[in-house]
Amino acid sequence: MRLLALVIGFALAGAANAAGNAASGKEKAAQVCAACHGPEGNKPSDPTQPILAGQHYDYLVRALTDYKSGRRNNPIMKGFASQLSKKDIEDLAAWFSRQKSSLHDQRE
């Protein structure tokens, strides 16, 4: 029972901190991400680049953090991600996760 309460507590704490600032993320995306992924993250300049729009916030935070730390290996993304602060990553994730995606239907 205590384990369940602990897990729920961590989940709620993570959700409370998982906000990011989408407006700041939009500005950072224009500086760092738009050339390859498009301004809203749904128009990659090359078919090998992923669509970021509509991805889950947590997934985007993890992916950028992993590129920054080297857990994900891509020299281009490592270069960009290494310049991002934790706040930048959270803001970018907030921006891209809130964009409409052509990959799937989204609820309004």
C-alpha positions in Angstrom: 0.0 0.0 0.0 2.8 2.4 0.8 4.5 1.6 -2.5 1.3 2.5 -4.4 1.0 5.8 -2.5 4.7 6.5 -3.2 4.2 5.8 -6.9 1.1 8.0 -7.1 2.9 10.8 -5.2 5.8 10.8 -7.7 3.4 10.7 -10.6 1.5 13.7 -9.3 4.7 15.6 -8.5 6.0 14.9 -12.0 2.8 16.1 -13.6 2.9 19.3 -11.5 6.4 20.0 -12.7 5.8 18.9 -16.3 4.5 22.2 -17.6 7.2 24.1 -19.4 6.5 27.4 -21.0 5.1 27.0 -24.5 5.7 30.6 -25.5 9.3 30.4 -24.5 9.5 27.1 -26.3 8.2 28.7 -29.5 10.9 31.3 -29.4 13.6 28.7 -28.7 12.2 26.4 -31.5 12.5 29.3 -34.0 16.2 29.7 -33.1 17.2 26.0 -32.8 14.7 23.6 -34.3 12.7 25.2 -37.1 15.3 24.8 -39.8 15.1 21.0 -39.6 11.7 20.2 -38.1 9.6 23.2 -39.2 8.3 26.1 -37.0 5.6 23.9 -35.4 7.6 20.7 -35.6 5.4 19.1 -38.3 7.4 19.8 -41.5 10.8 18.2 -41.4 13.2 19.4 -44.1 14.3 15.7 -44.7 12.2 12.5 -44.4 14.7 11.1 -41.9 13.9 13.8 -39.4 11.0 13.2 -37.1 7.8 15.1 -36.7 7.9 16.7 -33.3 4.4 18.2 -33.3 1.9 16.3 -31.1 4.6 14.1 -29.4 4.1 13.5 -25.7 5.7 16.1 -23.5 7.6 13.5 -21.4 8.9 11.7 -24.5 10.3 15.0 -25.9 11.9 15.9 -22.6 13.5 12.4 -22.4 14.7 12.4 -26.0 16.3 15.9 -25.7 17.9 15.0 -22.4 19.2 11.8 -23.8 20.7 13.6 -26.8 22.3 16.1 -24.4 23.8 13.4 -22.2 24.9 11.2 -25.1 22.5 8.3 -24.3 21.1 8.9 -27.8 23.7 9.1 -30.4 23.2 11.6 -33.2 26.0 14.1 -33.8 23.7 16.9 -35.1 21.2 16.6 -32.2 24.0 16.2 -29.7 25.3 19.6 -30.8 22.0 21.3 -30.6 20.8 19.6 -27.3 24.2 20.2 -25.6 23.4 24.0 -25.7 19.9 23.6 -24.0 19.2 24.1 -20.4 16.7 21.9 -18.5 14.3 24.8 -18.7 14.9 25.1 -22.5 14.1 21.4 -22.9 10.9 21.7 -20.9 9.8 24.7 -22.8 10.5 23.1 -26.2 8.6 20.0 -25.1 5.7 22.2 -24.0 5.6 23.9 -27.4 5.9 20.9 -29.6 3.6 18.7 -27.5 0.8 21.3 -27.9 1.1 21.5 -31.7 -1.3 19.7 -34.1 0.3 16.8 -35.8 -0.4 15.2 -39.2 0.6 11.8 -37.7 -2.6 11.1 -35.9 -6.0 12.5 -35.0 -6.0 14.6 -31.9 -8.8 15.4 -29.5 -9.7 19.0 -29.2 
